[in-house]
Amino acid sequence: MSAPGRREFLKAGAAAAGGLLLAVCLPSRLRGELAGAAAAPPADAFANAFLRIGTDGSITITVPRPEIGQGVRTALPMLVAEELEADWTRVRVEQADLDPERFGRDTQFSGGSNSVRGSWLPMRRAGAAAREMLARAAAERWGVDAGSCRAVRGTVQHAASGRRASYGELAAAAARLPVPAEPRLKDPSTFTVIGRRTRLLDAPAIVRGAARYGLDTRVPGMLYAVVERAPVFGARVERVDGAAALAVPGVRGVHVIDADAIPDFGENNPRPVNGVAVVADSTWAAMTGRRALQVRWSGGTAGESSERLRALCAEAARRGTGGVARSDGDVERALASAAHTLEAVYEVPFLSHAQMEPMNCTARASAGRCEVWAPTQNPEEAAVAVGRTLGIAPSAVTMHIVRAGGGFGRRYYSDFVAEAALVSKMAGAPVQVVWTREDDLRHGFYRPAGYHVLRGGVDSSGMPVAWSHHLVNATRGDYLRWGPGEPGDGELRRDTFPGGFIPNYRLSHTPVQSAVPRGQWRAVADSALGFVDNGFLDELARLGGRDPLELRLAMLGPTRDVPYYSGRYNTGRLRRVLELAAERAGWGRALPAGRGLGIAACYANSAYCAHVAEVSVERATGAVRVHRVVSAIDCGTAVNPLGVEAQVEGSVAQGVSTVLHEAITAADGRVVQGNFHEYRLLRIGEMPSVEVHIVPSSGPPLGVGEGALPPAAPAVVNAIHAATGRRVRRLPLGTGVLRG
């Protein structure tokens, strides 16, 4: 990564209370490098982080990124506090509203495990610049050289004379000084805040129930609304009889949402669906009114079903290989001459985000403007969607970013925000639109299902010599109307291990059509491909009589960097997490009958992660129990190790849940599952113990939120095979029981 040019700059000024206000501005070119983006964002985009030091010594850090449970409201302030040499007990945090002029275009989103790594340099530079300015202010006050002054826990000290001054005392003078052009960053060996296990700053409020989420928003004069949405994919409202709903005490209005009339939001940002909103004085009245509605629907794709889609995929797989995404060597010839060959079909279902806080948004639309309180991952695109829905400029939309109770990619889209703005406009009042759990599960944008046909061959030594992977599915890119791209439309990973490590290697894709909405999900493509690649590689290891860990290490070979999209990854780092997880899990030890260890590893979303799962299968019932998962992760510098551990633990929980239970199915043109009795999540009694080992690093952060998820499911599946000799190729088990 190249050093940022001097288009990066810092600005200083006086805060309202006479203290120091510091802004650090960064061109989005650097943000693209940090994120490993395939193309640089526009040159006029900036990412800003602001630091305010009050005359009372208080330190306020404004966090531009949305908090969806990934811990940025603690991790980002830690970056500033480290370089500032702040007293952590004096640090306070403010959540920024959307402000592209202040913070830059395309910088206030939360997705792609980018929040910390995208803020690593700008936030540190803000703290470092303030530290140097405070030291200089002290030096001028005392008539000494600035180099002889040292910042220590919210003070500047001059050792030779024994003088010291607090940041509060120096803030006003520091605000009048020029900002350093090249603030000196600390050497990682001297870090005292970064790398320390740190409790979330807002943890006490969360525990007390005082933290405010989207559903906690209250606005004077606010009404509540629920929406009866099209029950069949693509259906329209033909006729509404709202008389019975309007007769419910507290119901104020019934409004038809003609989503087809809303202007397009652009690619990767679906519009709301058609529906009927019931607006009332309370959620109870609104829900009661909705049940009383009489709605006639027309159109839609009533014949859509998961079974139909699976049959289409199987037939397409039989017909041919589709578009080729990667082709190394001669796969057919290598298969013909291999010592042993294997064919398998792996299948993954649609998955819901199932975040704990259902979708919701509060909006106040008035003449030519709209104010929004949204638990969104993508506030800038949400403002665009509101603007197009209401026919106003995005700059006329005030977007308050509200803490979200989980996201996993669902809140990256703007349908729920635009819907609330439209309902507010029709109601003529501030409105909070509340989704029920059934609304949330049946009207999401699901991780794509996939039908994967694999063929592989090994030589006489058990090394893979041929690998063919043909994916058939309905892609998210097709649903989201992405521009023309490579075969697979975002569902294949051309350069993921073992791609590039088998001499004869082919990836191909055949698209099919489906009306089931598809979109982002946590590690969306990698979560599916991690299961398929690691599972089939485990099968080839067994086929060739090799230990699954030993085979992976042999294939990785010497440490080197290999291509990965617009960047590269390092084989030595992938090897290290494999070795560390295996060592700590006791790989190779003898286990009782019906118990097994499984291993899997991935480089995904810029992090290296390996898991070893220990699983038992009850012989009489087939009940699967995941007892323990030992995890190793290399995420670069772990800014807050406590947060890293939490992300890995959450990834393991989600991965195990997808093996045992989770699946969205469609029938008669609609989603079947309506609540958690039908869309099962991992229960607390099923949660394995998770042991997280973080590889020490002094390099920049690599991202954590998604990288630990892809190897979780295959580690469990490989452990089931080790325990029973039976291979799970289709997810989920459905009841947590291995059948057949």
Backbone hydrogen bonds, N-H to C=O, Kabsch-Sander energy under -0.5 kcal/mol:
donor,donor_aa,acceptor,acceptor_aa,energy
8,E,5,G,-1.5
9,F,25,C,-1.4
11,K,23,A,-3.1
13,G,21,L,-2.1
15,A,19,G,-1.9
18,G,15,A,-2.2
20,L,53,I,-2.1
21,L,13,G,-2.9
22,L,20,L,-0.5
22,L,51,L,-3.2
23,A,11,K,-3.2
24,V,49,A,-1.7
25,C,9,F,-3.2
26,L,47,A,-1.1
28,S,45,A,-2.8
30,L,27,P,-1.4
31,R,27,P,-0.9
32,G,28,S,-2.5
33,E,29,R,-1.6
34,L,30,L,-2.5
35,A,31,R,-2.0
36,G,32,G,-0.7
36,G,33,E,-0.6
37,A,32,G,-2.9
45,A,42,P,-1.7
47,A,26,L,-2.3
48,N,103,F,-0.9
49,A,24,V,-1.2
50,F,62,T,-0.7
51,L,22,L,-2.6
52,R,60,T,-2.6
53,I,20,L,-3.0
54,G,52,R,-0.5
54,G,58,S,-2.6
57,G,54,G,-2.1
59,I,90,R,-1.9
60,T,52,R,-3.2
60,T,58,S,-0.5
61,I,59,I,-0.5
61,I,92,R,-2.5
62,T,50,F,-2.1
63,V,61,I,-0.5
63,V,94,E,-3.0
68,I,66,P,-0.7
74,T,71,G,-1.5
75,A,71,G,-2.6
76,L,72,V,-1.8
78,M,74,T,-1.7
79,L,75,A,-1.2
79,L,76,L,-0.6
80,V,76,L,-1.4
81,A,77,P,-3.0
82,E,78,M,-2.1
83,E,79,L,-1.4
84,L,80,V,-2.3
85,E,81,A,-1.1
85,E,82,E,-0.6
86,A,81,A,-2.0
88,W,86,A,-0.9
90,R,87,D,-2.6
91,V,88,W,-1.3
92,R,59,I,-3.1
94,E,61,I,-2.3
96,A,63,V,-2.3
96,A,94,E,-0.5
98,L,399,M,-2.7
103,F,99,D,-3.2
104,G,100,P,-1.6
107,T,104,G,-0.7
110,S,377,Q,-2.5
114,N,111,G,-0.9
118,G,114,N,-2.8
119,S,116,V,-1.0
120,W,116,V,-0.8
123,M,119,S,-2.1
124,R,120,W,-1.0
125,R,121,L,-2.7
126,A,122,P,-1.7
127,G,123,M,-1.7
128,A,124,R,-2.7
129,A,125,R,-2.6
130,A,126,A,-1.9
131,R,127,G,-2.2
132,E,128,A,-2.2
133,M,129,A,-2.2
134,L,130,A,-2.5
135,A,131,R,-2.2
136,R,132,E,-2.1
137,A,133,M,-2.3
138,A,134,L,-2.1
139,A,135,A,-2.4
140,E,136,R,-2.5
141,R,137,A,-1.8
142,W,138,A,-2.2
143,G,139,A,-1.4
144,V,139,A,-2.1
148,S,145,D,-1.8
149,C,146,A,-1.7
150,R,157,Q,-2.8
152,V,155,T,-3.1
154,G,85,E,-2.7
155,T,152,V,-1.1
156,V,165,A,-2.9
157,Q,150,R,-3.2
158,H,163,R,-3.0
159,A,148,S,-0.6
159,A,157,Q,-0.6
161,S,158,H,-0.6
162,G,158,H,-2.0
163,R,158,H,-0.9
165,A,156,V,-2.0
167,Y,154,G,-2.5
170,L,166,S,-1.4
171,A,167,Y,-1.5
174,A,170,L,-2.6
175,A,171,A,-1.9
176,R,172,A,-0.5
176,R,173,A,-1.1
177,L,174,A,-1.6
190,T,187,D,-2.7
191,F,188,P,-1.5
195,G,639,V,-2.8
196,R,193,V,-1.9
196,R,639,V,-0.5
198,T,196,R,-0.5
203,A,200,L,-1.6
206,I,202,D,-2.1
207,V,203,A,-2.8
208,R,204,P,-2.1
209,G,205,A,-0.6
209,G,206,I,-0.9
210,A,205,A,-2.8
211,A,205,A,-1.4
213,Y,211,A,-0.6
214,G,403,R,-1.0
216,D,213,Y,-1.4
217,T,214,G,-1.7
222,M,219,V,-2.0
223,L,430,P,-2.9
224,Y,280,A,-2.9
225,A,432,Q,-2.5
226,V,278,V,-1.6
228,E,276,V,-3.1
229,R,227,V,-0.9
230,A,274,N,-2.5
233,F,669,G,-2.6
235,A,232,V,-2.5
236,R,298,S,-2.9
238,E,236,R,-0.6
238,E,296,R,-3.1
239,R,296,R,-1.6
241,D,294,Q,-3.0
242,G,240,V,-0.6
246,L,242,G,-2.7
247,A,243,A,-1.1
248,V,245,A,-1.4
251,V,248,V,-2.1
252,R,279,V,-3.3
253,G,279,V,-1.8
255,H,277,A,-2.7
257,I,275,G,-3.4
258,D,256,V,-0.8
259,A,257,I,-1.3
261,A,258,D,-1.5
262,I,259,A,-1.3
268,N,480,L,-2.2
269,N,266,G,-1.1
275,G,257,I,-1.8
276,V,228,E,-2.0
277,A,255,H,-3.4
278,V,226,V,-2.8
279,V,253,G,-2.7
279,V,277,A,-0.6
280,A,224,Y,-3.2
281,D,250,G,-1.8
286,A,282,S,-2.2
287,M,283,T,-2.9
288,T,284,W,-2.5
289,G,285,A,-2.6
290,R,286,A,-2.1
291,R,287,M,-1.9
292,A,288,T,-1.0
293,L,289,G,-0.5
293,L,290,R,-1.3
294,Q,241,D,-1.6
295,V,293,L,-0.5
296,R,239,R,-2.9
297,W,295,V,-0.5
298,S,236,R,-2.2
301,T,233,F,-2.0
302,A,300,G,-0.6
304,E,301,T,-1.7
306,S,666,A,-2.6
309,L,305,S,-2.2
310,R,306,S,-2.5
311,A,307,E,-2.3
312,L,308,R,-2.2
313,C,309,L,-2.4
314,A,310,R,-2.6
315,E,311,A,-2.3
316,A,312,L,-2.6
317,A,313,C,-2.5
318,R,314,A,-1.7
319,R,315,E,-1.4
320,G,316,A,-1.3
323,G,509,H,-2.3
325,A,323,G,-0.6
325,A,507,L,-2.4
326,R,507,L,-1.6
328,D,505,Y,-3.2
334,A,330,D,-2.2
335,L,331,V,-2.6
336,A,332,E,-2.0
337,S,333,R,-1.4
338,A,334,A,-0.7
338,A,335,L,-0.6
339,A,458,V,-1.5
340,H,458,V,-1.7
342,L,456,G,-2.4
344,A,454,L,-2.5
346,Y,452,H,-2.8
347,E,729,R,-2.8
348,V,450,G,-2.0
350,F,664,I,-0.7
351,L,447,R,-0.9
357,E,405,G,-2.1
361,C,433,V,-1.6
362,T,373,W,-2.1
363,A,431,V,-2.5
364,R,371,E,-2.8
366,S,369,R,-2.4
369,R,366,S,-1.7
370,C,396,A,-1.8
371,E,364,R,-2.1
372,V,398,T,-3.3
373,W,362,T,-3.0
374,A,372,V,-0.5
374,A,400,H,-2.4
376,T,374,A,-1.8
377,Q,411,R,-2.7
378,N,411,R,-0.8
382,A,378,N,-1.9
383,A,379,P,-2.2
384,V,380,E,-1.7
385,A,381,E,-2.4
386,V,382,A,-2.5
387,G,383,A,-2.5
388,R,384,V,-2.4
389,T,385,A,-2.2
390,L,386,V,-2.4
391,G,387,G,-1.4
392,I,387,G,-2.3
396,A,393,A,-2.0
397,V,394,P,-1.8
398,T,370,C,-2.7
398,T,396,A,-0.6
399,M,397,V,-0.7
400,H,372,V,-3.3
400,H,398,T,-0.7
401,I,399,M,-0.6
402,V,374,A,-2.3
402,V,400,H,-0.7
403,R,212,R,-0.6
404,A,67,E,-2.2
406,G,404,A,-1.5
410,R,407,G,-2.0
412,Y,409,G,-1.4
413,Y,410,R,-1.2
418,A,414,S,-2.6
419,E,415,D,-2.3
420,A,416,F,-1.3
421,A,417,V,-2.1
422,L,418,A,-2.4
423,V,419,E,-2.4
424,S,420,A,-2.3
425,K,421,A,-2.1
426,M,422,L,-2.4
427,A,423,V,-2.5
428,G,424,S,-1.8
429,A,424,S,-1.3
431,V,363,A,-2.6
432,Q,223,L,-2.5
433,V,361,C,-2.8
433,V,431,V,-0.6
434,V,225,A,-2.8
434,V,432,Q,-0.6
435,W,359,M,-2.0
440,D,436,T,-2.4
441,L,437,R,-2.5
442,R,438,E,-2.2
443,H,439,D,-1.2
446,Y,517,P,-2.2
447,R,351,L,-2.2
450,G,348,V,-2.3
451,Y,472,V,-2.0
452,H,346,Y,-3.3
452,H,450,G,-0.5
453,V,451,Y,-0.5
453,V,470,H,-3.1
454,L,344,A,-3.2
454,L,452,H,-0.6
455,R,468,S,-2.2
456,G,342,L,-2.7
457,G,466,A,-2.0
458,V,340,H,-2.3
459,D,463,M,-2.4
462,G,459,D,-1.9
465,V,457,G,-2.7
466,A,457,G,-1.5
467,W,504,N,-1.9
468,S,455,R,-2.9
469,H,506,R,-2.4
470,H,453,V,-2.9
471,L,469,H,-0.6
471,L,508,S,-2.6
472,V,451,Y,-2.5
473,N,510,T,-1.5
475,T,473,N,-0.7
477,G,489,D,-0.8
479,Y,475,T,-1.3
480,L,476,R,-3.1
481,R,478,D,-0.7
482,W,477,G,-2.8
489,D,486,E,-2.3
491,E,488,G,-2.3
494,R,492,L,-0.5
496,T,493,R,-1.1
499,G,496,T,-3.2
501,F,498,P,-2.5
504,N,465,V,-0.6
505,Y,328,D,-1.3
505,Y,503,P,-0.6
506,R,467,W,-2.4
507,L,326,R,-2.4
508,S,469,H,-2.4
509,H,323,G,-2.5
510,T,471,L,-2.5
512,V,473,N,-1.5
519,G,446,Y,-1.7
524,V,521,W,-1.5
527,S,523,A,-3.4
528,A,524,V,-0.7
528,A,525,A,-0.6
529,L,525,A,-2.7
530,G,526,D,-2.8
531,F,527,S,-0.7
532,V,528,A,-1.9
533,D,529,L,-3.3
534,N,530,G,-1.8
535,G,531,F,-1.7
536,F,532,V,-2.6
537,L,533,D,-2.2
538,D,534,N,-1.7
539,E,535,G,-1.8
540,L,536,F,-2.4
541,A,537,L,-2.1
542,R,538,D,-2.2
543,L,539,E,-2.6
544,G,540,L,-2.2
545,G,542,R,-1.2
546,R,541,A,-3.0
551,L,547,D,-2.7
552,R,548,P,-1.6
553,L,549,L,-2.3
554,A,550,E,-2.4
555,M,551,L,-2.5
556,L,552,R,-2.3
557,G,553,L,-1.6
562,V,569,Y,-2.9
564,Y,567,G,-2.7
567,G,564,Y,-2.6
569,Y,562,V,-2.3
571,T,560,R,-2.9
571,T,569,Y,-0.5
574,L,570,N,-1.6
575,R,571,T,-2.5
576,R,572,G,-2.1
577,V,573,R,-1.7
578,L,574,L,-1.6
579,E,575,R,-2.7
580,L,576,R,-2.6
581,A,577,V,-2.4
582,A,578,L,-2.2
583,E,579,E,-2.5
584,R,580,L,-2.5
585,A,581,A,-1.6
586,G,582,A,-0.9
586,G,583,E,-0.8
587,W,582,A,-2.7
589,R,586,G,-2.0
594,G,723,A,-0.6
595,R,592,P,-1.4
596,G,615,V,-2.8
598,G,613,A,-2.1
600,A,611,H,-1.8
602,C,609,C,-2.4
604,A,602,C,-0.6
604,A,607,A,-2.2
607,A,604,A,-2.0
608,Y,634,D,-2.2
609,C,602,C,-2.4
610,A,632,A,-2.4
611,H,600,A,-2.4
612,V,630,V,-2.2
613,A,598,G,-2.5
614,E,628,R,-3.0
615,V,596,G,-2.6
615,V,613,A,-0.6
616,S,625,R,-2.6
617,V,594,G,-2.5
618,E,623,A,-2.5
622,G,618,E,-2.9
624,V,736,G,-2.7
625,R,616,S,-2.7
627,H,614,E,-2.2
627,H,625,R,-0.8
628,R,614,E,-1.3
629,V,689,S,-2.5
630,V,612,V,-2.7
631,S,629,V,-0.6
631,S,691,E,-3.4
632,A,610,A,-2.5
633,I,693,H,-2.4
634,D,608,Y,-2.9
635,C,633,I,-0.6
635,C,636,G,-0.6
637,T,699,G,-1.4
639,V,637,T,-1.2
643,G,640,N,-0.9
644,V,640,N,-2.1
645,E,641,P,-2.7
646,A,642,L,-1.8
647,Q,643,G,-2.2
648,V,644,V,-2.4
649,E,645,E,-2.7
650,G,646,A,-2.5
651,S,647,Q,-2.2
652,V,648,V,-2.5
653,A,649,E,-2.4
654,Q,650,G,-2.4
655,G,651,S,-2.7
656,V,652,V,-3.0
657,S,653,A,-2.1
658,T,654,Q,-1.8
659,V,655,G,-1.2
660,L,656,V,-2.3
661,H,657,S,-2.7
662,E,657,S,-1.9
664,I,350,F,-2.7
665,T,663,A,-0.5
667,A,670,R,-2.6
669,G,304,E,-3.1
670,R,667,A,-1.1
672,V,665,T,-2.8
678,E,675,N,-1.9
679,Y,675,N,-2.8
680,R,678,E,-0.9
686,E,683,R,-1.7
687,M,683,R,-0.6
687,M,684,I,-0.9
689,S,627,H,-2.1
691,E,629,V,-2.5
692,V,690,V,-0.6
693,H,631,S,-2.4
695,V,633,I,-2.7
695,V,693,H,-0.5
702,L,635,C,-2.5
703,G,635,C,-0.6
708,A,704,V,-0.8
709,L,706,E,-1.6
712,A,709,L,-1.8
713,A,709,L,-0.7
715,A,711,P,-1.5
716,V,712,A,-1.6
717,V,713,A,-2.4
718,N,714,P,-2.9
719,A,715,A,-1.6
720,I,716,V,-2.1
721,H,717,V,-1.9
722,A,718,N,-2.0
723,A,719,A,-2.0
724,T,720,I,-1.9
725,G,721,H,-3.2
728,V,726,R,-0.5
729,R,727,R,-0.7
731,L,347,E,-2.2
733,L,659,V,-3.1
734,G,660,L,-0.8
736,G,660,L,-1.1
738,L,622,G,-3.5
739,R,737,V,-0.6
